[in-house]
Amino acid sequence: MAKFGFLLILILFGLLMFAAGSLAPASFRESAQSMITRGKDELAALTGFASREANSASKPAPASAAPASAAAKADPIPAENLIIPSPLPDKGQYGLQLGQFADAAQAKELSGRGNALKLPMILLDTIDQSGKRWAVVAAGPYVSPDEARAARTPVARELGFTEPMPMILIPASK
């Protein structure tokens, strides 16, 4: 009998939550959805990876809104080009990935925060294997992996990050 009572309470709770969500004003549902999306983007920024759910839930940024690289607006960089190969290349530029965003405005906001703190910042327009465009924000460039590793702590402290930032390879400009 106790199991039946618990199951009944659980079902009633679910129905009440469904009703509350359905009857909530549209403005409340939109703000809740934006908080969920922002949380997913922040999680992707902290981990350096986007979840499959975030890939399917977020809308791709229009091509005109995608950030440009330091040189000029060019084709997006394949995301796999940012992965550091093993062994490390003899020559290259390295960066600390601060965030990866589907929304270019969020990337520009983070880059602006870094610029305001006089940190060297890079905006990279990338495209993943599924064809989705991402705006990657990185601190750098650094001329060696050791220089990039040494910059992790001061950059994290300046930006208020608590998680380690992954090191990426900055593609040579065309």
N, C-alpha and C positions, 0 to 999 in steps of 0.2 A: 504494500500500500504506500510506503514511503517513497519508493521509486516512482510510482505513478504520480504522486503529489509533486515530486521534484520535476518530473517531466512536464507536468501541467504548468508549473510556475515558469519553467524555462521557455515553453511555447508562448505563454502569455507575455513574458518579457520581450521575446522576439517580435511578437505582433505589435506591442506598444512602441517599440523602437522603430519598426517599419512605419507605423501610423505617424509617429512624430516626425520622421524624415519626410514622409509624403506631404504632411500638412504644414511643414515649415515654409515660411515666406521665401520667395525666389532669391531675394537678396542674401538671405542667410545661407541658402544652399550654395550660391555662387561664391560667397566668401569662404565657406567650408571647403569647397572644391579647390579654390585658389591656395588655401593653406596646405592642402594635401599635395598639390602640384609643387608648391614651393619647398615643402619638406622633402619630396622626392629629388628635386634639383639639388638641394643642400646635401642630401645623402650622396648623390652622385658626385658632387664637388668634393666632399670629404674623402670618399673612397677612390675617386678617380674613374669610376665606372658607373654606367647607368644600368638600372635594372631592366629586364625585358618588359616589365609592366610599365615603366616610365617611357620606354621606347614606343610602346603601342598607345599610351594614354596622351602623350604630349604631341602637339601639332608641330610639324617642322617649320622652322623660320623661313619666311620667304627669301628668295635669293638676294633681293635688294637690301634686306635687313641684316644679312650676314656680315660679320666683321671682316675687315680687310687685314691682310698681313702688313707688316711694316713697310714693305716695298710698294705694292699697288694691288688693286683688286685683281686677283687671278683665280684660277681654278682652285677649288678646295683641295687640301692636302689629304691623302688617304690616312686615316687614323692610325693604321698599323705602322706608318713611317715614324710615328712618335715613340714607338717602343724601342728601348735601348737594346741593341744586339749584344750577344756574348760571343766572342770577346769584344771589348769596347773598341770602337774605331780609333785609329791613330789621331785623326783630326775630326773635330766636330764641336758643335755648340750644344750646351745642355741647359735645361730649364727645370723649374719646380712647378709641377702642375697644380694650380690653385683651384681650378674649377673647370667643369665641362657642362655647357648649357645648351639646351635646345633653343632658348630665347636669347637672341643677340643682345637685347637690352640688359639682361642680367649680367652677361659677360662684360659689357661696357661699364656697368656699375661697379663690379669688382675691380676691373682694371683702373677705373677712376679712383677708387679707394687707395689702391697701391701707388698710383701716380701722385696722389695728394701726400702720401707718406714718403715721397721721393725714392720709391723702389723701382728698379728697372722692370718694366712690364712688356709682355708680348701677347697680342691677340692672334690666334690662329684659326682660320676657317678650315674645318676638317670634314671629312665624309667617311662614314663607317661602311662596313662590307654590305650592309643592307641598303645603302644609298641615302641614309639619313645624315643631314648636315648638323654639325655641332660647332659651337664656338668654344674653343679651349683658351683659358687664361693661364699664363705662366709667368713666373718671375724669372728674369734672366735677360739675355743669355749669359752663361758662364762658360769659360774656355776649357774647363776640365771637370770631370766628375767630382774630384776632390773639392773644387771651388763651389760647386753646386751643393754638395753635402754640407760644407761649412756654412753655407747661407741658410740652410733649413731652419735652424733655431732662431736667428735674428728675424727672418722673414715671418715665421710663424708668430713670434712675439709681437711684431709690429701690426700684423693683421688680426691677431687674437685667435689664431687657429690652435686647436688642441691636438689634432691628429697629424701624423707625419704626412708630408706631401711627397707624392711619387716624383722621381726624377724622369724627365723625358728628353729625347733627342730633338733638338730644334733643327728642322730641315734647312739646308742651305737655300738662301733666296735665289731666285732665277735671274 
